[in-house]
Amino acid sequence: MKPKPPAQFAKDPLFLEVMEDALAIQDRFVAEPLYAKTGKGFLKSAGVNELKQIKEAKTH
């Protein structure tokens, strides 16, 4: 389910880009069992390909 942005941000390109990035990585956040109730945890790696893409983007 894709959330609908508030009316004041519906046409803001920066907000929409940030929202898209946030939704793309949302499923990778994992709560630590000890901290599950507090929301503390970590971001799972998407793998080596993600790191390669980041490095390539920085060099170009």
C-alpha positions as CSV (number, residue, x, y, z in Angstrom):
1,M,0.0,0.0,0.0
2,K,1.4,3.3,-1.0
3,P,0.6,6.2,1.4
4,K,-0.8,9.4,0.0
5,P,1.2,12.5,0.8
6,P,-0.4,15.4,2.6
7,A,-2.0,18.0,0.3
8,Q,0.7,20.6,1.0
9,F,3.5,18.2,-0.2
10,A,1.6,16.5,-3.0
11,K,3.5,18.5,-5.7
12,D,6.8,19.0,-3.9
13,P,9.4,17.1,-5.9
14,L,11.9,16.9,-3.0
15,F,9.4,15.5,-0.6
16,L,8.1,13.0,-3.2
17,E,11.7,11.8,-3.9
18,V,12.5,11.4,-0.2
19,M,9.2,9.6,0.4
20,E,9.9,7.2,-2.5
21,D,13.4,6.4,-1.1
22,A,12.0,5.8,2.4
23,L,9.3,3.5,1.1
24,A,11.8,1.6,-0.9
25,I,13.9,0.7,2.1
26,Q,11.1,0.3,4.7
27,D,11.0,-3.5,4.5
28,R,14.7,-3.7,5.3
29,F,14.4,-2.2,8.8
30,V,14.5,-5.0,11.5
31,A,13.8,-4.5,15.1
32,E,16.1,-6.2,17.6
33,P,14.2,-8.7,19.7
34,L,15.2,-7.0,22.9
35,Y,14.2,-3.6,21.6
36,A,11.1,-4.6,19.5
37,K,8.8,-2.4,21.7
38,T,11.0,0.7,21.4
39,G,11.6,0.5,17.6
40,K,15.3,0.3,18.0
41,G,17.0,-2.0,15.5
42,F,19.0,-1.9,12.3
43,L,18.8,-1.7,8.5
44,K,19.5,-5.0,6.7
45,S,22.0,-4.8,3.9
46,A,20.5,-5.2,0.4
47,G,23.7,-7.0,-0.6
48,V,27.0,-6.4,-2.4
49,N,25.2,-4.9,-5.5
50,E,23.9,-2.1,-3.4
51,L,27.4,-1.2,-2.3
52,K,28.7,-1.3,-5.8
53,Q,26.0,1.0,-7.0
54,I,26.7,3.5,-4.3
55,K,30.5,3.5,-5.1
56,E,29.8,3.9,-8.8
57,A,27.4,6.8,-8.1
58,K,30.1,8.6,-6.1
59,T,32.8,8.2,-8.7
60,H,30.6,9.6,-11.6
